C-alpha cells in the first residue's frame, strides 16, 4: 500500500502537516526529537562504557568455604 507514495506524495504530506501544525510547532517538535536522539546516544555510550569498566575489574571468588565435619 505504501510502496507507491513517491516524491510527489511525500511533498503533499509535508505540505498538509505544515498547514495543520504550523512552522513553529513543527520546529519545536523537531528540536525535541533531536534532544531525544542525543539523550539516547549518550545513554548507549554511558552504558557501553559501564560494561567495559565492569569487565576490566578483577573477578574475586565469593563462594563459601565448605564446612568441615564436626564429630
PQR file with spaces between the fields and no chain letter, atoms N, CA, C, O and H, PARSE charges and radii, in Angstrom:
ATOM       1  N    UNK     1       0.820   -1.184    0.000 -0.4000 1.5000
ATOM       2  CA   UNK     1       0.000    0.000    0.000 -0.0000 2.0000
ATOM       3  C    UNK     1       0.872    1.258    0.000  0.5500 1.7000
ATOM       4  O    UNK     1       0.608    2.189   -0.761 -0.5500 1.4000
ATOM       5  N    UNK     2       1.897    1.296    0.836 -0.4000 1.5000
ATOM       6  CA   UNK     2       2.742    2.487    0.914 -0.0000 2.0000
ATOM       7  C    UNK     2       3.927    2.429   -0.038  0.5500 1.7000
ATOM       8  O    UNK     2       4.787    3.308    0.003 -0.5500 1.4000
ATOM       9  H    UNK     2       2.112    0.540    1.454  0.4000 1.0000
ATOM      10  N    UNK     3       3.992    1.432   -0.878 -0.4000 1.5000
ATOM      11  CA   UNK     3       5.118    1.298   -1.793 -0.0000 2.0000
ATOM      12  C    UNK     3       5.088    2.332   -2.908  0.5500 1.7000
ATOM      13  O    UNK     3       6.137    2.636   -3.476 -0.5500 1.4000
ATOM      14  H    UNK     3       3.293    0.718   -0.911  0.4000 1.0000
ATOM      15  N    UNK     4       3.939    2.876   -3.239 -0.4000 1.5000
ATOM      16  CA   UNK     4       3.808    3.755   -4.406 -0.0000 2.0000
ATOM      17  C    UNK     4       3.612    5.224   -4.020  0.5500 1.7000
ATOM      18  O    UNK     4       3.002    5.972   -4.784 -0.5500 1.4000
ATOM      19  H    UNK     4       3.087    2.629   -2.778  0.4000 1.0000
ATOM      20  N    UNK     5       4.106    5.655   -2.865 -0.4000 1.5000
ATOM      21  CA   UNK     5       3.902    7.056   -2.458 -0.0000 2.0000
ATOM      22  C    UNK     5       4.721    7.979   -3.347  0.5500 1.7000
ATOM      23  O    UNK     5       4.164    8.893   -3.955 -0.5500 1.4000
ATOM      24  H    UNK     5       4.601    5.048   -2.244  0.4000 1.0000
ATOM      25  N    UNK     6       6.007    7.768   -3.436 -0.4000 1.5000
ATOM      26  CA   UNK     6       6.861    8.574   -4.293 -0.0000 2.0000
ATOM      27  C    UNK     6       7.100    9.970   -3.746  0.5500 1.7000
ATOM      28  O    UNK     6       6.587   10.335   -2.688 -0.5500 1.4000
ATOM      29  H    UNK     6       6.460    7.026   -2.941  0.4000 1.0000
ATOM      30  N    UNK     7       7.879   10.735   -4.474 -0.4000 1.5000
ATOM      31  CA   UNK     7       8.243   12.088   -4.068 -0.0000 2.0000
ATOM      32  C    UNK     7       7.040   13.040   -4.053  0.5500 1.7000
ATOM      33  O    UNK     7       6.898   13.793   -3.090 -0.5500 1.4000
ATOM      34  H    UNK     7       8.296   10.438   -5.333  0.4000 1.0000
ATOM      35  N    UNK     8       6.175   13.045   -5.063 -0.4000 1.5000
ATOM      36  CA   UNK     8       5.024   13.970   -5.003 -0.0000 2.0000
ATOM      37  C    UNK     8       4.115   13.697   -3.801  0.5500 1.7000
ATOM      38  O    UNK     8       3.593   14.630   -3.190 -0.5500 1.4000
ATOM      39  H    UNK     8       6.290   12.433   -5.845  0.4000 1.0000
ATOM      40  N    UNK     9       3.929   12.438   -3.470 -0.4000 1.5000
ATOM      41  CA   UNK     9       3.102   12.099   -2.315 -0.0000 2.0000
ATOM      42  C    UNK     9       3.726   12.562   -1.013  0.5500 1.7000
ATOM      43  O    UNK     9       3.030   13.064   -0.130 -0.5500 1.4000
ATOM      44  H    UNK     9       4.353   11.680   -3.967  0.4000 1.0000
ATOM      45  N    UNK    10       5.043   12.396   -0.889 -0.4000 1.5000
ATOM      46  CA   UNK    10       5.738   12.862    0.315 -0.0000 2.0000
ATOM      47  C    UNK    10       5.667   14.376    0.450  0.5500 1.7000
ATOM      48  O    UNK    10       5.485   14.903    1.548 -0.5500 1.4000
ATOM      49  H    UNK    10       5.608   11.988   -1.606  0.4000 1.0000
ATOM      50  N    UNK    11       5.811   15.073   -0.674 -0.4000 1.5000
ATOM      51  CA   UNK    11       5.709   16.536   -0.643 -0.0000 2.0000
ATOM      52  C    UNK    11       4.302   16.987   -0.244  0.5500 1.7000
ATOM      53  O    UNK    11       4.149   17.954    0.503 -0.5500 1.4000
ATOM      54  H    UNK    11       5.959   14.645   -1.566  0.4000 1.0000
ATOM      55  N    UNK    12       3.298   16.304   -0.730 -0.4000 1.5000
ATOM      56  CA   UNK    12       1.923   16.631   -0.373 -0.0000 2.0000
ATOM      57  C    UNK    12       1.688   16.406    1.122  0.5500 1.7000
ATOM      58  O    UNK    12       1.053   17.229    1.780 -0.5500 1.4000
ATOM      59  H    UNK    12       3.423   15.519   -1.337  0.4000 1.0000
ATOM      60  N    UNK    13       2.191   15.309    1.651 -0.4000 1.5000
ATOM      61  CA   UNK    13       2.055   15.022    3.078 -0.0000 2.0000
ATOM      62  C    UNK    13       2.776   16.102    3.897  0.5500 1.7000
ATOM      63  O    UNK    13       2.250   16.571    4.906 -0.5500 1.4000
ATOM      64  H    UNK    13       2.707   14.640    1.117  0.4000 1.0000
ATOM      65  N    UNK    14       3.966   16.489    3.465 -0.4000 1.5000
ATOM      66  CA   UNK    14       4.721   17.527    4.179 -0.0000 2.0000
ATOM      67  C    UNK    14       3.972   18.851    4.185  0.5500 1.7000
ATOM      68  O    UNK    14       3.951   19.538    5.206 -0.5500 1.4000
ATOM      69  H    UNK    14       4.393   16.108    2.645  0.4000 1.0000
ATOM      70  N    UNK    15       3.360   19.221    3.073 -0.4000 1.5000
ATOM      71  CA   UNK    15       2.611   20.480    2.993 -0.0000 2.0000
ATOM      72  C    UNK    15       1.386   20.418    3.902  0.5500 1.7000
ATOM      73  O    UNK    15       1.081   21.393    4.589 -0.5500 1.4000
ATOM      74  H    UNK    15       3.377   18.663    2.244  0.4000 1.0000
ATOM      75  N    UNK    16       0.687   19.299    3.916 -0.4000 1.5000
ATOM      76  CA   UNK    16      -0.505   19.158    4.768 -0.0000 2.0000
ATOM      77  C    UNK    16      -0.109   19.257    6.239  0.5500 1.7000
ATOM      78  O    UNK    16      -0.785   19.935    7.013 -0.5500 1.4000
ATOM      79  H    UNK    16       0.934   18.507    3.358  0.4000 1.0000
ATOM      80  N    UNK    17       0.979   18.588    6.635 -0.4000 1.5000
ATOM      81  CA   UNK    17       1.444   18.653    8.024 -0.0000 2.0000
ATOM      82  C    UNK    17       1.847   20.081    8.374  0.5500 1.7000
ATOM      83  O    UNK    17       1.542   20.555    9.469 -0.5500 1.4000
ATOM      84  H    UNK    17       1.528   18.038    6.006  0.4000 1.0000
ATOM      85  N    UNK    18       2.519   20.763    7.474 -0.4000 1.5000
ATOM      86  CA   UNK    18       2.929   22.150    7.711 -0.0000 2.0000
ATOM      87  C    UNK    18       1.719   23.057    7.890  0.5500 1.7000
ATOM      88  O    UNK    18       1.722   23.933    8.755 -0.5500 1.4000
ATOM      89  H    UNK    18       2.767   20.378    6.585  0.4000 1.0000
ATOM      90  N    UNK    19       0.692   22.855    7.082 -0.4000 1.5000
ATOM      91  CA   UNK    19      -0.509   23.682    7.191 -0.0000 2.0000
ATOM      92  C    UNK    19      -1.256   23.388    8.489  0.5500 1.7000
ATOM      93  O    UNK    19      -1.754   24.307    9.138 -0.5500 1.4000
ATOM      94  H    UNK    19       0.690   22.143    6.379  0.4000 1.0000
ATOM      95  N    UNK    20      -1.338   22.124    8.867 -0.4000 1.5000
ATOM      96  CA   UNK    20      -2.082   21.760   10.070 -0.0000 2.0000
ATOM      97  C    UNK    20      -1.389   22.226   11.352  0.5500 1.7000
ATOM      98  O    UNK    20      -2.049   22.751   12.248 -0.5500 1.4000
ATOM      99  H    UNK    20      -0.933   21.377    8.340  0.4000 1.0000
ATOM     100  N    UNK    21      -0.107   22.047   11.448 -0.4000 1.5000
ATOM     101  CA   UNK    21       0.592   22.311   12.703 -0.0000 2.0000
ATOM     102  C    UNK    21       1.313   23.652   12.729  0.5500 1.7000
ATOM     103  O    UNK    21       1.537   24.196   13.810 -0.5500 1.4000
ATOM     104  H    UNK    21       0.429   21.621   10.720  0.4000 1.0000
ATOM     105  N    UNK    22       1.670   24.185   11.617 -0.4000 1.5000
ATOM     106  CA   UNK    22       2.382   25.451   11.580 -0.0000 2.0000
ATOM     107  C    UNK    22       3.883   25.261   11.738  0.5500 1.7000
ATOM     108  O    UNK    22       4.350   24.244   12.252 -0.5500 1.4000
ATOM     109  H    UNK    22       1.488   23.744   10.739  0.4000 1.0000
ATOM     110  N    UNK    23       4.626   26.265   11.283 -0.4000 1.5000
ATOM     111  CA   UNK    23       6.085   26.162   11.276 -0.0000 2.0000
ATOM     112  C    UNK    23       6.669   26.102   12.679  0.5500 1.7000
ATOM     113  O    UNK    23       7.600   25.336   12.926 -0.5500 1.4000
ATOM     114  H    UNK    23       4.247   27.091   10.865  0.4000 1.0000
ATOM     115  N    UNK    24       6.141   26.893   13.597 -0.4000 1.5000
ATOM     116  CA   UNK    24       6.674   26.944   14.953 -0.0000 2.0000
ATOM     117  C    UNK    24       6.510   25.630   15.692  0.5500 1.7000
ATOM     118  O    UNK    24       7.431   25.177   16.371 -0.5500 1.4000
ATOM     119  H    UNK    24       5.384   27.516   13.396  0.4000 1.0000
ATOM     120  N    UNK    25       5.351   25.021   15.564 -0.4000 1.5000
ATOM     121  CA   UNK    25       5.094   23.756   16.257 -0.0000 2.0000
ATOM     122  C    UNK    25       5.973   22.644   15.697  0.5500 1.7000
ATOM     123  O    UNK    25       6.494   21.834   16.463 -0.5500 1.4000
ATOM     124  H    UNK    25       4.603   25.390   15.012  0.4000 1.0000
ATOM     125  N    UNK    26       6.146   22.588   14.400 -0.4000 1.5000
ATOM     126  CA   UNK    26       6.994   21.564   13.786 -0.0000 2.0000
ATOM     127  C    UNK    26       8.448   21.782   14.185  0.5500 1.7000
ATOM     128  O    UNK    26       9.177   20.822   14.434 -0.5500 1.4000
ATOM     129  H    UNK    26       5.723   23.247   13.778  0.4000 1.0000
ATOM     130  N    UNK    27       8.869   23.042   14.246 -0.4000 1.5000
ATOM     131  CA   UNK    27      10.240   23.355   14.642 -0.0000 2.0000
ATOM     132  C    UNK    27      10.517   22.896   16.068  0.5500 1.7000
ATOM     133  O    UNK    27      11.556   22.293   16.335 -0.5500 1.4000
ATOM     134  H    UNK    27       8.277   23.822   14.044  0.4000 1.0000
ATOM     135  N    UNK    28       9.601   23.176   16.979 -0.4000 1.5000
ATOM     136  CA   UNK    28       9.795   22.747   18.372 -0.0000 2.0000
ATOM     137  C    UNK    28       9.733   21.224   18.481  0.5500 1.7000
ATOM     138  O    UNK    28      10.454   20.629   19.282 -0.5500 1.4000
ATOM     139  H    UNK    28       8.757   23.666   16.763  0.4000 1.0000
ATOM     140  N    UNK    29       8.889   20.607   17.694 -0.4000 1.5000
ATOM     141  CA   UNK    29       8.799   19.148   17.713 -0.0000 2.0000
ATOM     142  C    UNK    29      10.100   18.512   17.225  0.5500 1.7000
ATOM     143  O    UNK    29      10.571   17.537   17.809 -0.5500 1.4000
ATOM     144  H    UNK    29       8.303   21.090   17.044  0.4000 1.0000
ATOM     145  N    UNK    30      10.672   19.053   16.173 -0.4000 1.5000
ATOM     146  CA   UNK    30      11.937   18.519   15.659 -0.0000 2.0000
ATOM     147  C    UNK    30      13.076   18.759   16.650  0.5500 1.7000
ATOM     148  O    UNK    30      13.990   17.941   16.758 -0.5500 1.4000
ATOM     149  H    UNK    30      10.289   19.845   15.698  0.4000 1.0000
ATOM     150  N    UNK    31      13.022   19.879   17.373 -0.4000 1.5000
ATOM     151  CA   UNK    31      14.014   20.138   18.412 -0.0000 2.0000
ATOM     152  C    UNK    31      13.936   19.092   19.519  0.5500 1.7000
ATOM     153  O    UNK    31      14.962   18.619   20.007 -0.5500 1.4000
ATOM     154  H    UNK    31      12.280   20.544   17.286  0.4000 1.0000
ATOM     155  N    UNK    32      12.721   18.736   19.911 -0.4000 1.5000
ATOM     156  CA   UNK    32      12.544   17.707   20.937 -0.0000 2.0000
ATOM     157  C    UNK    32      13.004   16.342   20.435  0.5500 1.7000
ATOM     158  O    UNK    32      13.581   15.565   21.196 -0.5500 1.4000
ATOM     159  H    UNK    32      11.887   19.120   19.515  0.4000 1.0000
ATOM     160  N    UNK    33      12.757   16.048   19.175 -0.4000 1.5000
ATOM     161  CA   UNK    33      13.232   14.785   18.600 -0.0000 2.0000
ATOM     162  C    UNK    33      14.757   14.750   18.614  0.5500 1.7000
ATOM     163  O    UNK    33      15.351   13.724   18.945 -0.5500 1.4000
ATOM     164  H    UNK    33      12.289   16.679   18.557  0.4000 1.0000
ATOM     165  N    UNK    34      15.386   15.855   18.262 -0.4000 1.5000
ATOM     166  CA   UNK    34      16.847   15.930   18.289 -0.0000 2.0000
ATOM     167  C    UNK    34      17.402   15.742   19.692  0.5500 1.7000
ATOM     168  O    UNK    34      18.403   15.049   19.873 -0.5500 1.4000
ATOM     169  H    UNK    34      14.903   16.688   17.994  0.4000 1.0000
ATOM     170  N    UNK    35      16.760   16.356   20.695 -0.4000 1.5000
ATOM     171  CA   UNK    35      17.196   16.173   22.078 -0.0000 2.0000
ATOM     172  C    UNK    35      17.034   14.718   22.504  0.5500 1.7000
ATOM     173  O    UNK    35      17.882   14.181   23.218 -0.5500 1.4000
ATOM     174  H    UNK    35      15.946   16.919   20.548  0.4000 1.0000
ATOM     175  N    UNK    36      15.968   14.087   22.077 -0.4000 1.5000
ATOM     176  CA   UNK    36      15.749   12.686   22.420 -0.0000 2.0000
ATOM     177  C    UNK    36      16.797   11.775   21.809  0.5500 1.7000
ATOM     178  O    UNK    36      17.284   10.852   22.461 -0.5500 1.4000
ATOM     179  H    UNK    36      15.280   14.523   21.497  0.4000 1.0000
ATOM     180  N    UNK    37      17.144   12.033   20.560 -0.4000 1.5000
ATOM     181  CA   UNK    37      18.177   11.228   19.898 -0.0000 2.0000
ATOM     182  C    UNK    37      19.515   11.428   20.582  0.5500 1.7000
ATOM     183  O    UNK    37      20.264   10.470   20.774 -0.5500 1.4000
ATOM     184  H    UNK    37      16.748   12.783   20.029  0.4000 1.0000
ATOM     185  N    UNK    38      19.828   12.678   20.957 -0.4000 1.5000
ATOM     186  CA   UNK    38      21.082   12.953   21.656 -0.0000 2.0000
ATOM     187  C    UNK    38      21.128   12.237   23.002  0.5500 1.7000
ATOM     188  O    UNK    38      22.152   11.655   23.361 -0.5500 1.4000
ATOM     189  H    UNK    38      19.220   13.456   20.801  0.4000 1.0000
ATOM     190  N    UNK    39      20.025   12.277   23.748 -0.4000 1.5000
ATOM     191  CA   UNK    39      19.974   11.605   25.048 -0.0000 2.0000
ATOM     192  C    UNK    39      20.102   10.090   24.881  0.5500 1.7000
ATOM     193  O    UNK    39      20.744    9.429   25.696 -0.5500 1.4000
ATOM     194  H    UNK    39      19.193   12.750   23.456  0.4000 1.0000
ATOM     195  N    UNK    40      19.496    9.541   23.833 -0.4000 1.5000
ATOM     196  CA   UNK    40      19.589    8.106   23.581 -0.0000 2.0000
ATOM     197  C    UNK    40      21.027    7.704   23.278  0.5500 1.7000
ATOM     198  O    UNK    40      21.524    6.714   23.815 -0.5500 1.4000
ATOM     199  H    UNK    40      18.975   10.078   23.170  0.4000 1.0000
ATOM     200  N    UNK    41      21.697    8.471   22.419 -0.4000 1.5000
ATOM     201  CA   UNK    41      23.092    8.177   22.089 -0.0000 2.0000
ATOM     202  C    UNK    41      23.978    8.269   23.322  0.5500 1.7000
ATOM     203  O    UNK    41      24.871    7.442   23.504 -0.5500 1.4000
ATOM     204  H    UNK    41      21.294    9.275   21.983  0.4000 1.0000
ATOM     205  N    UNK    42      23.741    9.269   24.175 -0.4000 1.5000
ATOM     206  CA   UNK    42      24.522    9.437   25.400 -0.0000 2.0000
ATOM     207  C    UNK    42      24.293    8.251   26.331  0.5500 1.7000
ATOM     208  O    UNK    42      25.238    7.756   26.945 -0.5500 1.4000
ATOM     209  H    UNK    42      23.015    9.941   24.027  0.4000 1.0000
ATOM     210  N    UNK    43      23.066    7.798   26.437 -0.4000 1.5000
ATOM     211  CA   UNK    43      22.757    6.645   27.280 -0.0000 2.0000
ATOM     212  C    UNK    43      23.423    5.380   26.784  0.5500 1.7000
ATOM     213  O    UNK    43      23.933    4.595   27.584 -0.5500 1.4000
ATOM     214  H    UNK    43      22.299    8.200   25.938  0.4000 1.0000
ATOM     215  N    UNK    44      23.426    5.167   25.478 -0.4000 1.5000
ATOM     216  CA   UNK    44      24.085    3.990   24.912 -0.0000 2.0000
ATOM     217  C    UNK    44      25.582    4.052   25.162  0.5500 1.7000
ATOM     218  O    UNK    44      26.198    3.045   25.510 -0.5500 1.4000
ATOM     219  H    UNK    44      23.012    5.804   24.828  0.4000 1.0000
ATOM     220  N    UNK    45      26.174    5.236   24.985 -0.4000 1.5000
ATOM     221  CA   UNK    45      27.607    5.396   25.207 -0.0000 2.0000
ATOM     222  C    UNK    45      27.964    5.154   26.670  0.5500 1.7000
ATOM     223  O    UNK    45      28.940    4.468   26.972 -0.5500 1.4000
ATOM     224  H    UNK    45      25.674    6.055   24.703  0.4000 1.0000
ATOM     225  N    UNK    46      27.164    5.726   27.583 -0.4000 1.5000
ATOM     226  CA   UNK    46      27.426    5.548   29.010 -0.0000 2.0000
ATOM     227  C    UNK    46      27.306    4.087   29.429  0.5500 1.7000
ATOM     228  O    UNK    46      28.128    3.586   30.197 -0.5500 1.4000
ATOM     229  H    UNK    46      26.371    6.284   27.337  0.4000 1.0000
ATOM     230  N    UNK    47      26.282    3.406   28.923 -0.4000 1.5000
ATOM     231  CA   UNK    47      26.113    2.007   29.311 -0.0000 2.0000
ATOM     232  C    UNK    47      27.214    1.131   28.730  0.5500 1.7000
ATOM     233  O    UNK    47      27.650    0.186   29.388 -0.5500 1.4000
ATOM     234  H    UNK    47      25.615    3.812   28.299  0.4000 1.0000
ATOM     235  N    UNK    48      27.674    1.417   27.522 -0.4000 1.5000
ATOM     236  CA   UNK    48      28.762    0.620   26.957 -0.0000 2.0000
ATOM     237  C    UNK    48      30.063    0.872   27.725  0.5500 1.7000
ATOM     238  O    UNK    48      30.855   -0.051   27.918 -0.5500 1.4000
ATOM     239  H    UNK    48      27.320    2.185   26.988  0.4000 1.0000
ATOM     240  N    UNK    49      30.287    2.120   28.163 -0.4000 1.5000
ATOM     241  CA   UNK    49      31.468    2.407   28.990 -0.0000 2.0000
ATOM     242  C    UNK    49      31.372    1.698   30.338  0.5500 1.7000
ATOM     243  O    UNK    49      32.372    1.197   30.853 -0.5500 1.4000
ATOM     244  H    UNK    49      29.644    2.869   28.006  0.4000 1.0000
ATOM     245  N    UNK    50      30.174    1.658   30.907 -0.4000 1.5000
ATOM     246  CA   UNK    50      29.987    0.983   32.190 -0.0000 2.0000
ATOM     247  C    UNK    50      30.241   -0.516   32.063  0.5500 1.7000
ATOM     248  O    UNK    50      30.854   -1.116   32.946 -0.5500 1.4000
ATOM     249  H    UNK    50      29.361    2.065   30.489  0.4000 1.0000
ATOM     250  N    UNK    51      29.784   -1.116   30.990 -0.4000 1.5000
ATOM     251  CA   UNK    51      30.023   -2.542   30.764 -0.0000 2.0000
ATOM     252  C    UNK    51      31.512   -2.793   30.559  0.5500 1.7000
ATOM     253  O    UNK    51      32.059   -3.768   31.073 -0.5500 1.4000
ATOM     254  H    UNK    51      29.286   -0.628   30.273  0.4000 1.0000
ATOM     255  N    UNK    52      32.160   -1.916   29.812 -0.4000 1.5000
ATOM     256  CA   UNK    52      33.595   -2.072   29.577 -0.0000 2.0000
ATOM     257  C    UNK    52      34.380   -1.939   30.878  0.5500 1.7000
ATOM     258  O    UNK    52      35.316   -2.704   31.116 -0.5500 1.4000
ATOM     259  H    UNK    52      31.715   -1.124   29.394  0.4000 1.0000
ATOM     260  N    UNK    53      34.012   -0.981   31.720 -0.4000 1.5000
ATOM     261  CA   UNK    53      34.689   -0.810   33.003 -0.0000 2.0000
ATOM     262  C    UNK    53      34.437   -1.990   33.927  0.5500 1.7000
ATOM     263  O    UNK    53      35.326   -2.387   34.680 -0.5500 1.4000
ATOM     264  H    UNK    53      33.252   -0.360   31.527  0.4000 1.0000
ATOM     265  N    UNK    54      33.243   -2.550   33.880 -0.4000 1.5000
ATOM     266  CA   UNK    54      32.924   -3.692   34.726 -0.0000 2.0000
ATOM     267  C    UNK    54      33.703   -4.927   34.287  0.5500 1.7000
ATOM     268  O    UNK    54      34.062   -5.761   35.118 -0.5500 1.4000
ATOM     269  H    UNK    54      32.521   -2.227   33.268  0.4000 1.0000
ATOM     270  N    UNK    55      33.964   -5.050   33.003 -0.4000 1.5000
ATOM     271  CA   UNK    55      34.701   -6.212   32.525 -0.0000 2.0000
ATOM     272  C    UNK    55      36.187   -6.094   32.827  0.5500 1.7000
ATOM     273  O    UNK    55      36.898   -7.098   32.790 -0.5500 1.4000
ATOM     274  H    UNK    55      33.672   -4.373   32.327  0.4000 1.0000
ATOM     275  N    UNK    56      36.677   -4.884   33.127 -0.4000 1.5000
ATOM     276  CA   UNK    56      38.088   -4.687   33.442 -0.0000 2.0000
ATOM     277  C    UNK    56      38.415   -4.940   34.910  0.5500 1.7000
ATOM     278  O    UNK    56      39.583   -5.112   35.259 -0.5500 1.4000
ATOM     279  H    UNK    56      36.099   -4.068   33.157  0.4000 1.0000
ATOM     280  N    UNK    57      37.401   -4.966   35.774 -0.4000 1.5000
ATOM     281  CA   UNK    57      37.660   -5.194   37.195 -0.0000 2.0000
ATOM     282  C    UNK    57      37.957   -6.668   37.427  0.5500 1.7000
ATOM     283  O    UNK    57      37.353   -7.533   36.792 -0.5500 1.4000
ATOM     284  H    UNK    57      36.453   -4.827   35.491  0.4000 1.0000
ATOM     285  N    UNK    58      38.889   -6.960   38.339 -0.4000 1.5000
ATOM     286  CA   UNK    58      39.229   -8.356   38.587 -0.0000 2.0000
ATOM     287  C    UNK    58      38.061   -9.098   39.259  0.5500 1.7000
ATOM     288  O    UNK    58      37.286   -8.518   40.019 -0.5500 1.4000
ATOM     289  H    UNK    58      39.380   -6.258   38.854  0.4000 1.0000
ATOM     290  N    UNK    59      37.968  -10.361   38.961 -0.4000 1.5000
ATOM     291  CA   UNK    59      36.904  -11.190   39.498 -0.0000 2.0000
ATOM     292  C    UNK    59      37.425  -11.849   40.765  0.5500 1.7000
ATOM     293  O    UNK    59      38.538  -12.375   40.785 -0.5500 1.4000
ATOM     294  H    UNK    59      38.597  -10.832   38.344  0.4000 1.0000
ATOM     295  N    UNK    60      36.623  -11.821   41.820 -0.4000 1.5000
ATOM     296  CA   UNK    60      37.053  -12.480   43.043 -0.0000 2.0000
ATOM     297  C    UNK    60      36.088  -13.596   43.387  0.5500 1.7000
ATOM     298  O    UNK    60      34.900  -13.531   43.071 -0.5500 1.4000
ATOM     299  H    UNK    60      35.719  -11.394   41.804  0.4000 1.0000
ATOM     300  N    UNK    61      36.603  -14.598   44.025 -0.4000 1.5000
ATOM     301  CA   UNK    61      35.826  -15.777   44.373 -0.0000 2.0000
ATOM     302  C    UNK    61      35.041  -15.499   45.645  0.5500 1.7000
ATOM     303  O    UNK    61      35.627  -15.191   46.683 -0.5500 1.4000
ATOM     304  H    UNK    61      37.568  -14.651   44.282  0.4000 1.0000
ATOM     305  N    UNK    62      33.742  -15.604   45.574 -0.4000 1.5000
ATOM     306  CA   UNK    62      32.908  -15.334   46.729 -0.0000 2.0000
ATOM     307  C    UNK    62      32.156  -16.583   47.206  0.5500 1.7000
ATOM     308  O    UNK    62      31.241  -16.482   48.022 -0.5500 1.4000
ATOM     309  H    UNK    62      33.265  -15.855   44.731  0.4000 1.0000
ATOM     310  N    UNK    63      32.538  -17.741   46.705 -0.4000 1.5000
ATOM     311  CA   UNK    63      31.851  -18.970   47.141 -0.0000 2.0000
ATOM     312  C    UNK    63      32.251  -19.283   48.572  0.5500 1.7000
ATOM     313  O    UNK    63      33.413  -19.104   48.937 -0.5500 1.4000
ATOM     314  H    UNK    63      33.282  -17.823   46.042  0.4000 1.0000
ATOM     315  N    UNK    64      31.312  -19.747   49.390 -0.4000 1.5000
ATOM     316  CA   UNK    64      31.641  -20.059   50.783 -0.0000 2.0000
ATOM     317  C    UNK    64      32.527  -21.299   50.869  0.5500 1.7000
ATOM     318  O    UNK    64      32.450  -22.196   50.029 -0.5500 1.4000
ATOM     319  H    UNK    64      30.369  -19.893   49.093  0.4000 1.0000
ATOM     320  N    UNK    65      33.356  -21.328   51.885 -0.4000 1.5000
ATOM     321  CA   UNK    65      34.234  -22.477   52.079 -0.0000 2.0000
ATOM     322  C    UNK    65      33.387  -23.630   52.624  0.5500 1.7000
ATOM     323  O    UNK    65      32.475  -23.404   53.419 -0.5500 1.4000
ATOM     324  H    UNK    65      33.418  -20.599   52.567  0.4000 1.0000
ATOM     325  N    UNK    66      33.681  -24.853   52.204 -0.4000 1.5000
ATOM     326  CA   UNK    66      32.901  -25.985   52.717 -0.0000 2.0000
ATOM     327  C    UNK    66      33.178  -26.181   54.206  0.5500 1.7000
ATOM     328  O    UNK    66      34.309  -26.024   54.665 -0.5500 1.4000
ATOM     329  H    UNK    66      34.422  -25.036   51.558  0.4000 1.0000
ATOM     330  N    UNK    67      32.141  -26.522   54.942 -0.4000 1.5000
ATOM     331  CA   UNK    67      32.285  -26.753   56.364 -0.0000 2.0000
ATOM     332  C    UNK    67      32.940  -28.099   56.614  0.5500 1.7000
ATOM     333  O    UNK    67      32.683  -29.065   55.896 -0.5500 1.4000
ATOM     334  H    UNK    67      31.222  -26.649   54.569  0.4000 1.0000
ATOM     335  N    UNK    68      33.785  -28.163   57.632 -0.4000 1.5000
ATOM     336  CA   UNK    68      34.437  -29.402   57.988 -0.0000 2.0000
ATOM     337  C    UNK    68      33.492  -30.219   58.868  0.5500 1.7000
ATOM     338  O    UNK    68      32.659  -29.672   59.591 -0.5500 1.4000
ATOM     339  H    UNK    68      33.993  -27.378   58.216  0.4000 1.0000
ATOM     340  N    UNK    69      33.641  -31.526   58.789 -0.4000 1.5000
ATOM     341  CA   UNK    69      32.780  -32.425   59.575 -0.0000 2.0000
ATOM     342  C    UNK    69      33.003  -32.200   61.058  0.5500 1.7000
ATOM     343  O    UNK    69      34.142  -32.156   61.521 -0.5500 1.4000
ATOM     344  H    UNK    69      34.318  -31.970   58.201  0.4000 1.0000
ATOM     345  N    UNK    70      31.936  -32.059   61.791 -0.4000 1.5000
ATOM     346  CA   UNK    70      32.023  -31.892   63.248 -0.0000 2.0000
ATOM     347  C    UNK    70      31.599  -33.196   63.896  0.5500 1.7000
ATOM     348  O    UNK    70      30.451  -33.626   63.782 -0.5500 1.4000
ATOM     349  H    UNK    70      31.010  -32.095   61.415  0.4000 1.0000
ATOM     350  N    UNK    71      32.532  -33.801   64.565 -0.4000 1.5000
ATOM     351  CA   UNK    71      32.247  -35.096   65.218 -0.0000 2.0000
ATOM     352  C    UNK    71      32.416  -34.975   66.692  0.5500 1.7000
ATOM     353  O    UNK    71      32.223  -35.951   67.417 -0.5500 1.4000
ATOM     354  H    UNK    71      33.465  -33.452   64.658  0.4000 1.0000
